[in-house]
Amino acid sequence: MKASAAVLGAAMLSKLDPGFGLAGVSPAHAAPAQPGSVPNVTLNNGLSMPQFGFGTWTLAENTTPSVREAVACGYRLFDTAQAYGNEKEVWQGIKESGIARKDLFITTKISPSNMRKPPQKDAIDASIEALGGEYLDLFLLHWPVSPHIQETWEILEGYVQKGLIRSIGLSNFNPHHIEDLMKYAKVRPVLNQIEIHPYHSQENNVAATRGYGLAAQAWSPLAQGRVMNDEIIRNIAQKYGKSPAQVTLRWEIQRGLLVIPRSKNPAHIAENIHLFDFTLANDDMVAINALNQNQRINPKNDPDNFPW
């Protein structure tokens, strides 16, 4: 590991736009978040992306209206994947919103099954076409499919060189996976998207990810809703006049993480993005940190032994 978690965390926070955690926004449900109220994080290739965005896993038939609603609420980062089966629906929601493509940051991921079925470029081409046909901001390896990581990465590097993909990165990679990839990568990964929530805080993986110069992004940041009934989080939420979801997401934001919650409920979509008008006190951060159990939502979601 190249630096301590504290030093790396401070370095990440220094990359956030000025006013991080201070910009006032309207209370949840009162009005959409204003574009620009979500800080941007500068990636290691010099490009930037919103720190907070919208996940689309399991949205199914609700994908298009949910994406449309999220754009209206101020979301500008959208995360999808080939395995979600909704890339076209994500793009449809974007089209229906009327927002310009240049104002969005779109992430997708190559699925394990497509990594195992060369030529992987067929699946990559299909994703680019499904998501507008021009370019993608970020393309991730969804899981570390060990026999096919290097060949898939080298294919993605070619897309970066052609300008069809602006950045490439990782998802569900443990530190040793990153170390192995760095030995041959000609284009550096910019991000590692991993499961992070109060019951699986992943402090070591986050520190190692940052030690390699990658941003750390949290998927399933609300532990699939489990945080809503957590007594400690509920008490903290009451103290700030916020929801348990907002407090949990704010805890992740203050860790310097990028965060992508998902919801099909319009009220929750609007509520989740209003995180930048309050700051959790240190003792509340410590209390949430103490909830960690190194417990994954699904025990099968182990990057070293997964069935996908």
GUKEMAR-310488 format. One record per residue: z, x, y of N, C-alpha, C, CB in turn. Coordinates in steps of 0.05 Angstrom, whole numbers, padded with zeros to 5 digits, always signed. Glycine has a CB too. Layout:
residues N
ZXYZXYZXYZXY
...
END
This chain:
residues 308
+00000+00017-00024+00000+00000+00000+00000+00018+00025+00024-00019+00000
-00015+00011+00045-00020+00029+00067-00001+00026+00090-00048+00026+00076
+00013+00004+00091+00032+00000+00113+00052-00021+00105+00017-00008+00139
+00075-00022+00120+00095-00042+00114+00086-00069+00122+00121-00035+00128
+00097-00090+00109+00090-00117+00116+00096-00123+00145+00105-00137+00098
+00117-00113+00155+00124-00118+00183+00104-00106+00202+00152-00107+00190
+00095-00081+00197+00075-00069+00215+00049-00083+00213+00072-00039+00208
+00041-00090+00188+00015-00103+00184+00016-00131+00196+00009-00105+00154
+00038-00145+00194+00040-00171+00206+00037-00170+00236+00066-00185+00199
+00050-00150+00249+00047-00147+00278+00019-00140+00286+00066-00125+00288
+00005-00124+00269-00022-00117+00275-00040-00142+00274-00033-00096+00255
-00035-00159+00254-00051-00184+00253-00046-00202+00277-00045-00199+00227
-00021-00205+00285-00015-00222+00307-00028-00211+00333+00015-00225+00311
-00031-00184+00335-00042-00173+00359-00072-00179+00362-00039-00143+00359
-00084-00188+00339-00113-00196+00340-00117-00225+00349-00125-00191+00314
-00096-00240+00351-00099-00268+00359-00104-00269+00389-00074-00284+00352
-00118-00290+00397-00123-00294+00425-00098-00295+00442-00140-00319+00430
-00099-00286+00467-00075-00288+00485-00066-00317+00486-00082-00277+00513
-00039-00320+00487-00028-00347+00489-00022-00358+00462-00047-00365+00503
-00024-00342+00440-00018-00352+00413+00009-00364+00413-00020-00329+00393
+00010-00389+00403+00036-00403+00400+00047-00414+00426+00056-00384+00389
+00032-00411+00448+00042-00420+00474+00025-00441+00487+00044-00397+00492
-00001-00443+00479-00019-00462+00492-00010-00490+00487-00048-00458+00482
-00007-00506+00508+00002-00534+00505-00021-00551+00496+00013-00544+00531
-00015-00569+00476-00035-00588+00468-00021-00615+00467-00047-00581+00440
-00037-00636+00465-00026-00663+00465-00011-00668+00439-00048-00684+00469
+00010-00686+00439+00024-00692+00415+00005-00704+00394+00047-00711+00420
+00013-00702+00369-00003-00713+00347-00008-00742+00352+00011-00709+00320
-00033-00751+00346-00042-00778+00348-00049-00786+00377-00022-00797+00336
-00041-00770+00396-00045-00778+00424-00074-00772+00432-00026-00764+00443
-00084-00749+00424-00111-00742+00432-00121-00719+00414-00112-00733+00462
-00147-00715+00411-00157-00693+00396-00148-00666+00408-00187-00694+00393
-00145-00646+00391-00140-00619+00401-00164-00610+00417-00133-00599+00378
-00159-00597+00439-00181-00587+00455-00194-00563+00442-00172-00580+00484
-00221-00561+00441-00234-00537+00431-00223-00513+00445-00265-00539+00434
-00216-00493+00430-00205-00468+00441-00174-00467+00439-00213-00466+00470
-00161-00490+00433-00132-00489+00431-00123-00476+00405-00121-00518+00431
-00141-00474+00385-00136-00459+00361-00144-00430+00366-00152-00471+00336
-00125-00411+00361-00132-00383+00366-00154-00373+00347-00107-00366+00363
-00169-00353+00356-00188-00339+00338-00176-00314+00328-00214-00334+00353
-00183-00306+00304-00175-00280+00292-00199-00263+00291-00162-00284+00264
-00197-00238+00299-00219-00219+00298-00219-00206+00271-00217-00198+00320
-00241-00208+00257-00244-00197+00230-00251-00167+00232-00266-00212+00214
-00250-00153+00209-00255-00124+00210-00284-00116+00215-00246-00112+00184
-00302-00136+00216-00330-00130+00223-00336-00137+00253-00349-00145+00205
-00315-00144+00267-00318-00150+00296-00324-00179+00302-00340-00134+00307
-00330-00195+00281-00334-00224+00285-00307-00238+00286-00352-00236+00263
-00307-00262+00297-00281-00277+00298-00285-00304+00285-00272-00280+00327
-00262-00315+00277-00262-00342+00265-00236-00356+00273-00265-00340+00234
-00236-00382+00273-00211-00397+00280-00189-00391+00260-00217-00427+00280
-00165-00389+00269-00142-00384+00251-00136-00409+00235-00118-00376+00268
-00143-00432+00245-00136-00457+00232-00162-00473+00227-00116-00473+00249
-00164-00485+00203-00188-00500+00197-00183-00522+00177-00209-00481+00186
-00205-00532+00166-00204-00556+00149-00214-00550+00121-00221-00579+00162
-00197-00555+00101-00205-00551+00074-00217-00577+00063-00181-00542+00057
-00234-00574+00042-00248-00598+00032-00246-00602+00002-00277-00596+00040
-00229-00586-00011-00225-00590-00040-00214-00617-00047-00207-00568-00052
-00225-00630-00067-00217-00656-00078-00223-00680-00059-00188-00656-00085
-00238-00676-00038-00243-00698-00020-00264-00718-00032-00253-00688+00006
-00280-00708-00050-00300-00725-00064-00316-00743-00045-00285-00743-00085
-00315-00769-00050-00332-00787-00033-00322-00789-00004-00333-00815-00045
-00298-00779+00001-00288-00779+00028-00296-00755+00044-00258-00781+00027
-00312-00737+00033-00318-00712+00047-00332-00716+00073-00335-00695+00029
-00354-00731+00074-00369-00734+00098-00353-00747+00121-00394-00750+00093
-00340-00770+00116-00325-00782+00138-00301-00765+00146-00315-00810+00130
-00289-00750+00128-00266-00733+00134-00275-00710+00152-00253-00723+00109
-00297-00698+00145-00308-00676+00161-00315-00686+00189-00332-00663+00148
-00328-00709+00190-00335-00721+00216-00310-00725+00233-00350-00747+00212
-00289-00736+00221-00264-00740+00235-00251-00714+00244-00244-00756+00216
-00252-00694+00227-00241-00668+00233-00254-00655+00257-00242-00649+00210
-00281-00657+00259-00295-00647+00282-00285-00661+00307-00326-00650+00279
-00283-00687+00306-00274-00703+00329-00245-00695+00337-00275-00732+00323
-00229-00686+00318-00202-00678+00324-00199-00649+00334-00184-00682+00300
-00221-00634+00334-00221-00607+00345-00223-00585+00325-00196-00604+00360
-00226-00591+00299-00230-00570+00279-00257-00558+00282-00227-00582+00250
-00258-00531+00279-00284-00517+00281-00289-00499+00257-00284-00501+00307
-00269-00496+00240-00272-00480+00215-00272-00500+00192-00249-00459+00212
-00292-00498+00175-00294-00515+00151-00298-00499+00126-00318-00535+00154
-00282-00505+00106-00282-00489+00081-00290-00507+00058-00254-00477+00076
-00310-00498+00043-00319-00512+00019-00325-00492-00002-00345-00529+00026
-00337-00500-00024-00343-00482-00047-00363-00496-00065-00317-00475-00062
-00378-00480-00080-00396-00491-00099-00381-00508-00120-00412-00469-00113
-00357-00498-00128-00342-00512-00148-00331-00539-00138-00319-00495-00157
-00330-00543-00112-00321-00569-00102-00342-00591-00104-00312-00566-00072
-00367-00583-00107-00389-00602-00110-00394-00619-00085-00383-00620-00132
-00387-00608-00061-00390-00625-00037-00402-00610-00013-00363-00636-00029
-00416-00589-00019-00428-00574+00004-00447-00591+00020-00443-00549-00007
-00464-00607+00007-00482-00624+00022-00467-00645+00038-00502-00638+00002
-00446-00655+00027-00430-00676+00041-00416-00664+00065-00410-00689+00022
-00407-00639+00063-00395-00625+00086-00415-00623+00108-00384-00597+00078
-00439-00614+00101-00460-00612+00121-00468-00639+00133-00485-00598+00109
-00468-00659+00117-00474-00686+00127-00454-00694+00148-00476-00707+00104
-00428-00689+00143-00408-00696+00162-00411-00680+00188-00381-00690+00151
-00419-00655+00186-00424-00639+00210-00447-00650+00226-00430-00610+00202
-00469-00657+00211-00492-00669+00225-00485-00695+00239-00515-00674+00205
-00470-00712+00226-00463-00737+00238-00444-00734+00261-00450-00755+00217
-00430-00712+00263-00411-00708+00285-00426-00701+00311-00392-00685+00278
-00451-00691+00308-00466-00683+00331-00459-00656+00343-00463-00704+00352
-00441-00641+00331-00434-00615+00341-00455-00594+00336-00407-00606+00330
-00458-00575+00353-00478-00554+00350-00468-00534+00328-00483-00539+00376
-00487-00525+00312-00480-00506+00290-00467-00481+00301-00505-00499+00275
-00475-00472+00324-00464-00447+00335-00434-00450+00342-00479-00439+00360
-00424-00474+00344-00396-00478+00351-00378-00480+00327-00394-00503+00368
-00389-00476+00303-00374-00479+00278-00373-00453+00263-00386-00501+00261
-00353-00451+00246-00351-00429+00226-00349-00442+00199-00325-00411+00232
-00369-00436+00182-00370-00449+00155-00367-00428+00133-00397-00464+00152
-00348-00434+00115-00343-00417+00092-00349-00432+00066-00313-00408+00092
-00362-00418+00047-00365-00428+00020-00360-00406+00001-00393-00441+00016
-00361-00412-00025-00353-00393-00046-00371-00396-00070-00324-00397-00054
-00378-00374-00082-00393-00375-00107-00374-00380-00130-00409-00349-00112
-00381-00399-00147-00363-00408-00169-00363-00387-00191-00371-00435-00179
-00341-00386-00207-00341-00369-00231-00364-00373-00249-00315-00372-00246
-00371-00399-00254-00393-00404-00272-00420-00393-00262-00396-00434-00277
-00424-00394-00236-00449-00383-00224-00448-00352-00223-00454-00394-00197
-00424-00341-00221-00422-00311-00223-00430-00302-00251-00393-00302-00217
-00425-00319-00271-00431-00312-00299-00460-00318-00307-00412-00326-00318
-00476-00330-00288-00503-00338-00295-00523-00324-00277-00506-00369-00294
-00530-00299-00281-00550-00286-00265-00577-00301-00267-00554-00256-00273
-00594-00301-00246-00589-00287-00221-00571-00304-00202-00616-00281-00207
-00550-00292-00193-00531-00306-00176-00543-00315-00150-00507-00288-00170
-00565-00302-00142-00578-00309-00117-00588-00338-00117-00600-00290-00111
-00594-00349-00140-00603-00377-00140-00582-00396-00130-00611-00385-00169
-00557-00391-00139-00534-00407-00130-00528-00402-00100-00510-00402-00147
-00530-00377-00092-00525-00370-00064-00546-00384-00046-00526-00339-00059
-00572-00382-00054-00593-00396-00039-00588-00426-00037-00620-00390-00052
-00578-00438-00059-00573-00466-00059-00551-00473-00039-00566-00476-00087
-00531-00457-00037-00509-00462-00018-00519-00460+00010-00486-00443-00023
-00534-00440+00016-00545-00437+00044-00562-00461+00051-00562-00411+00046
-00578-00470+00032-00595-00494+00038-00578-00519+00041-00615-00498+00015
-00558-00522+00024-00541-00546+00026-00525-00547+00052-00522-00547+00002
-00519-00524+00063-00502-00522+00087-00519-00516+00112-00480-00502+00084
-00542-00527+00113-00558-00526+00138-00583-00509+00137-00541-00516+00159
-00585-00492+00117-00610-00477+00113-00614-00453+00131-00632-00495+00116
-00596-00447+00149-00600-00425+00168-00584-00400+00160-00592-00433+00196
-00558-00402+00161-00540-00380+00154-00512-00391+00148-00539-00359+00178
-00496-00374+00136-00468-00381+00131-00450-00360+00144-00462-00383+00101
-00428-00369+00155-00410-00350+00168-00394-00333+00149-00391-00366+00186
-00387-00344+00126-00370-00329+00107-00375-00339+00079-00340-00332+00114
-00380-00321+00061-00385-00327+00033-00365-00311+00016-00414-00321+00024
-00350-00325-00001-00328-00313-00016-00334-00313-00046-00302-00327-00011
-00324-00293-00060-00322-00294-00089-00298-00312-00096-00319-00265-00102
-00303-00334-00109-00282-00354-00111-00259-00344-00129-00293-00380-00123
-00265-00330-00150-00245-00318-00168-00255-00291-00177-00240-00337-00193
-00236-00273-00184-00245-00246-00193-00255-00247-00222-00222-00227-00190
-00280-00255-00226-00292-00256-00252-00299-00227-00259-00317-00275-00254
-00281-00213-00272-00282-00183-00274-00309-00172-00283-00261-00175-00293
-00322-00182-00303-00347-00169-00312-00370-00172-00292-00355-00180-00338
-00366-00190-00272-00389-00196-00254-00383-00192-00225-00398-00224-00259
-00360-00180-00218-00353-00177-00190-00372-00158-00176-00324-00166-00188
-00377-00135-00187-00393-00115-00173-00422-00125-00169-00393-00089-00188
-00434-00136-00190-00462-00144-00187-00464-00167-00167-00473-00153-00215
-00445-00185-00167-00446-00208-00148-00442-00198-00120-00426-00229-00155
-00423-00179-00117-00417-00168-00090-00442-00154-00079-00393-00149-00092
-00455-00139-00095-00479-00124-00085-00501-00144-00077-00489-00105-00107
-00503-00166-00091-00523-00186-00083-00516-00198-00056-00525-00209-00105
-00490-00204-00052-00481-00215-00027-00485-00195-00004-00451-00223-00029
-00482-00170-00010-00487-00149+00011-00516-00151+00021-00480-00121+00000
-00534-00156+00002-00562-00159+00010-00566-00182+00030-00579-00163-00014
-00552-00204+00026-00554-00227+00044-00543-00220+00072-00539-00251+00032
-00522-00204+00072-00511-00195+00098-00532-00178+00113-00485-00179+00094
-00545-00160+00098-00565-00143+00110-00588-00159+00121-00575-00123+00090
-00594-00182+00108-00616-00199+00117-00608-00218+00140-00627-00215+00094
-00582-00220+00145-00572-00238+00166-00569-00266+00158-00591-00237+00189
-00570-00272+00131-00567-00299+00121-00538-00306+00118-00582-00303+00095
-00521-00286+00114-00492-00289+00112-00480-00269+00132-00482-00285+00083
-00462-00278+00148-00451-00261+00169-00428-00244+00159-00442-00278+00193
-00412-00255+00141-00389-00240+00130-00385-00248+00101-00363-00247+00147
-00374-00230+00086-00368-00235+00058-00339-00228+00052-00387-00220+00038
-00327-00242+00033-00299-00238+00027-00291-00247-00001-00282-00252+00048
-00265-00250-00004-00253-00254-00031-00236-00278-00031-00237-00229-00039
-00231-00289-00054-00213-00311-00058-00198-00307-00084-00227-00339-00058
-00172-00310-00084-00155-00307-00107-00155-00279-00119-00164-00327-00128
-00158-00259-00102-00158-00231-00111-00129-00220-00108-00178-00214-00095
-00120-00207-00129-00095-00192-00127-00101-00164-00116-00082-00190-00155
-00080-00149-00108-00085-00123-00096-00102-00104-00113-00060-00110-00090
-00098-00104-00139-00113-00085-00156-00143-00093-00157-00102-00084-00184
-00149-00119-00154-00177-00127-00153-00190-00117-00128-00179-00158-00154
-00175-00119-00105-00186-00109-00080-00190-00079-00082-00167-00116-00056
-00171-00064-00093-00173-00035-00095-00198-00028-00111-00149-00024-00108
-00203-00041-00133-00227-00035-00149-00253-00041-00133-00227-00052-00175
-00254-00063-00119-00278-00070-00104-00284-00050-00082-00276-00098-00093
-00263-00040-00069-00266-00022-00047-00279+00005-00056-00239-00016-00034
-00279+00011-00082-00291+00035-00091-00321+00035-00090-00282+00040-00120
-00333+00012-00090-00362+00010-00089-00374-00007-00067-00372-00001-00115
-00357-00021-00053-00367-00039-00032-00380-00023-00009-00345-00057-00021
-00404-00030-00002-00417-00018+00021-00412-00036+00046-00448-00015+00016
-00409-00062+00041-00401-00080+00062-00372-00088+00056-00420-00106+00064
-00354-00084+00075-00326-00089+00070-00320-00119+00069-00308-00076+00091
-00303-00128+00051-00295-00156+00053-00278-00160+00078-00278-00164+00027
-00279-00184+00089-00264-00189+00114-00239-00205+00110-00282-00203+00134
-00237-00218+00086-00215-00238+00082-00209-00241+00053-00223-00265+00095
-00184-00248+00047-00176-00255+00020-00162-00282+00022-00157-00234+00007
-00173-00303+00010-00162-00330+00011-00145-00334-00014-00185-00351+00013
-00119-00339-00011-00101-00341-00034-00082-00364-00031-00085-00315-00037
-00071-00373-00053-00052-00395-00053-00026-00386-00039-00046-00404-00082
-00019-00399-00017+00005-00393-00002+00018-00418+00008-00001-00373+00022
+00043-00422+00002+00059-00444+00012+00088-00436+00009+00052-00471-00004
+00107-00452+00018+00135-00444+00018+00146-00437-00010+00152-00465+00029
+00134-00447-00031+00144-00441-00058+00129-00418-00071+00142-00466-00075
+00109-00408-00057+00093-00385-00067+00084-00369-00043+00069-00394-00086
+00102-00354-00031+00097-00342-00005+00079-00318-00006+00123-00335+00008
+00076-00305-00029+00057-00283-00033+00061-00260-00013+00029-00294-00032
+00085-00253-00007+00090-00233+00013+00077-00206+00006+00119-00229+00018
+00079-00198-00020+00067-00173-00028+00037-00173-00027+00076-00166-00056
+00025-00194-00036-00004-00196-00035-00014-00197-00007-00014-00221-00051
-00001-00212+00011-00009-00213+00039-00007-00186+00051+00009-00233+00054
+00014-00171+00047+00017-00144+00058-00004-00125+00048+00045-00133+00052
-00010-00127+00022-00030-00109+00010-00058-00117+00021-00030-00111-00020
-00063-00143+00023-00089-00152+00034-00093-00140+00061-00090-00183+00034
-00073-00143+00078-00075-00132+00105-00077-00101+00105-00051-00141+00122
-00063-00089+00086-00065-00060+00083-00093-00050+00079-00047-00051+00061
-00110-00066+00066-00138-00059+00062-00155-00068+00085-00148-00072+00036
-00143-00079+00106-00157-00087+00130-00169-00114+00129-00179-00068+00135
-00160-00131+00110-00171-00158+00107-00152-00178+00119-00176-00165+00077
-00163-00200+00130-00146-00222+00138-00137-00238+00114-00162-00241+00158
-00113-00250+00115-00103-00266+00093-00104-00295+00101-00074-00258+00086
-00115-00312+00084-00118-00340+00089-00104-00356+00067-00148-00348+00091
-00090-00377+00075-00075-00394+00056-00090-00419+00048-00048-00402+00069
-00094-00422+00021-00104-00447+00011-00080-00463-00001-00127-00443-00010
-00083-00489-00001-00061-00507-00010-00036-00501+00006-00056-00505-00040
-00037-00499+00032-00014-00491+00048+00009-00511+00048-00022-00486+00076
+00004-00535+00039+00025-00556+00038+00034-00561+00010+00015-00582+00051
+00026-00543-00009+00034-00546-00037+00027-00574-00047+00064-00541-00040
+00003-00583-00041-00006-00610-00049+00013-00632-00042-00012-00610-00079
+00026-00629-00018+00043-00650-00008+00073-00647-00016+00034-00676-00017
+00079-00628-00033+00106-00625-00042+00126-00620-00019+00108-00601-00062
+00116-00607+00002+00134-00600+00025+00144-00625+00039+00120-00582+00045
+00130-00647+00037+00137-00671+00051+00165-00682+00043+00116-00693+00046
+00173-00676+00019+00199-00686+00009+00220-00664+00007+00195-00699-00018
+00214-00641+00018+00233-00619+00017+00255-00623+00038+00219-00592+00020
+00280-00625+00030+00302-00631+00048+00304-00611+00071+00328-00634+00033
+00301-00585+00064+00304-00564+00085+00282-00567+00105+00304-00536+00072
+00257-00571+00096+00235-00573+00114+00237-00599+00130+00208-00572+00099
+00246-00620+00118+00249-00645+00132+00270-00643+00155+00257-00668+00113
+00292-00629+00149+00312-00625+00170+00302-00608+00193+00337-00612+00158
+00287-00587+00187+00275-00571+00208+00255-00588+00224+00261-00546+00196
+00239-00604+00211+00220-00621+00224+00233-00640+00244+00203-00637+00204
+00255-00651+00235+00270-00670+00252+00280-00655+00277+00294-00682+00237
+00289-00631+00275+00298-00615+00297+00277-00612+00319+00307-00587+00287
+00252-00608+00310+00230-00604+00329+00215-00629+00337+00211-00583+00318
+00222-00651+00324+00206-00675+00329+00178-00674+00318+00205-00681+00358
+00176-00660+00295+00150-00656+00282+00151-00666+00254+00141-00626+00283
+00128-00667+00241+00127-00675+00213+00133-00650+00195+00100-00688+00205
+00141-00655+00170+00144-00633+00151+00118-00617+00148+00153-00643+00124
+00095-00630+00148+00070-00616+00146+00066-00597+00170+00046-00636+00144
+00071-00607+00194+00067-00591+00218+00086-00566+00218+00073-00607+00243
+00111-00570+00209+00130-00548+00208+00120-00527+00187+00158-00558+00200
+00111-00536+00164+00102-00518+00144+00077-00502+00153+00095-00533+00118
+00058-00516+00165+00034-00503+00175+00041-00483+00197+00014-00523+00185
+00060-00491+00214+00069-00473+00236+00082-00448+00224+00088-00487+00255
+00098-00451+00203+00109-00428+00189+00088-00408+00180+00126-00437+00165
+00066-00419+00170+00044-00402+00161+00029-00389+00185+00024-00418+00144
+00025-00405+00205+00013-00394+00229+00029-00371+00241+00009-00416+00251
+00055-00374+00242+00072-00353+00253+00074-00328+00235+00100-00364+00258
+00066-00331+00210+00064-00308+00193+00037-00293+00198+00065-00316+00163
+00021-00303+00216-00005-00291+00222-00026-00298+00202-00001-00262+00223
-00022-00318+00185-00041-00327+00165-00062-00344+00177-00027-00341+00142
-00086-00344+00166-00106-00365+00171-00099-00388+00152-00135-00354+00167
-00104-00413+00160-00094-00435+00145-00115-00457+00144-00068-00446+00157
-00119-00470+00120-00139-00490+00117-00129-00514+00101-00164-00478+00103
-00112-00531+00113-00103-00555+00099-00126-00575+00096-00079-00568+00113
-00123-00593+00077-00143-00614+00075-00130-00641+00074-00161-00609+00050
-00143-00661+00084-00133-00689+00082-00156-00708+00086-00111-00694+00103
-00154-00731+00073-00174-00752+00078-00162-00774+00096-00184-00764+00052
-00137-00771+00103-00123-00791+00120-00128-00784+00149-00093-00792+00114
-00141-00800+00165-00147-00793+00193-00123-00786+00209-00162-00816+00206
-00100-00800+00204-00076-00794+00219-00066-00766+00213-00054-00815+00213
-00067-00758+00188-00058-00732+00180-00077-00710+00190-00056-00730+00149
-00103-00716+00189-00123-00697+00200-00117-00691+00229-00152-00708+00197
-00111-00712+00244-00105-00708+00272-00078-00694+00276-00104-00736+00287
-00058-00701+00260-00032-00689+00263-00031-00660+00256-00012-00704+00245
-00045-00652+00235-00043-00625+00225-00052-00604+00245-00060-00622+00200
-00071-00610+00262-00082-00590+00280-00064-00585+00305-00109-00598+00289
-00045-00603+00309-00028-00600+00333-00003-00583+00326-00018-00628+00343
-00009-00557+00326+00012-00537+00318+00019-00517+00339+00002-00522+00293
+00005-00519+00362+00007-00497+00381+00022-00504+00406-00021-00488+00388
+00038-00525+00404+00056-00533+00427+00085-00529+00420+00051-00562+00434
+00091-00515+00398+00118-00509+00391+00119-00483+00375+00132-00532+00376
+00143-00470+00374+00147-00446+00359+00172-00448+00343+00148-00421+00378
+00172-00442+00318+00195-00442+00301+00214-00419+00308+00188-00442+00271
+00239-00425+00310+00259-00404+00314+00261-00386+00290+00287-00416+00321
+00271-00362+00294+00272-00343+00272+00289-00353+00248+00284-00316+00282
+00311-00366+00254+00328-00376+00232+00314-00398+00216+00354-00387+00243
+00296-00413+00229+00281-00433+00214+00259-00420+00197+00268-00453+00233
+00247-00398+00207+00228-00383+00191+00241-00372+00167+00215-00360+00208
+00265-00361+00170+00280-00349+00148+00288-00370+00127+00306-00335+00158
+00295-00394+00137+00302-00416+00118+00279-00424+00101+00313-00440+00134
+00255-00425+00113+00231-00432+00097+00223-00409+00079+00207-00439+00116
+00226-00384+00089+00221-00361+00071+00237-00363+00046+00226-00335+00086
+00262-00372+00048+00281-00372+00026+00273-00393+00004+00308-00378+00036
+00254-00410+00010+00245-00430-00009+00227-00418-00031+00231-00453+00005
+00218-00394-00027+00199-00382-00045+00211-00380-00074+00192-00354-00036
+00194-00388-00093+00201-00387-00121+00179-00373-00137+00204-00416-00133
+00160-00360-00123+00137-00348-00136+00124-00368-00156+00145-00322-00151
+00122-00393-00147+00113-00415-00164+00086-00425-00155+00134-00437-00165
+00067-00423-00172+00040-00433-00166+00040-00463-00170+00019-00419-00183
+00022-00477-00157+00019-00506-00161+00011-00511-00190-00002-00517-00142
-00008-00495-00200-00017-00496-00228-00014-00469-00240-00047-00506-00229
+00002-00466-00261+00007-00439-00273-00019-00426-00282+00025-00442-00297
-00040-00441-00286-00066-00430-00294-00080-00415-00272-00084-00451-00305
-00070-00419-00247-00083-00406-00224-00074-00377-00221-00077-00422-00198
-00075-00363-00242-00067-00335-00243-00092-00318-00242-00049-00328-00268
-00096-00303-00220-00121-00287-00218-00126-00267-00240-00122-00272-00192
-00104-00259-00254-00107-00241-00276-00112-00254-00303-00083-00223-00278
-00110-00281-00304-00113-00295-00329-00119-00325-00323-00088-00292-00347
-00143-00330-00315-00150-00358-00308-00173-00368-00326-00158-00359-00278
-00173-00394-00331-00193-00405-00350-00219-00415-00337-00181-00427-00365
-00221-00412-00311-00244-00425-00298-00270-00411-00303-00239-00426-00268
END
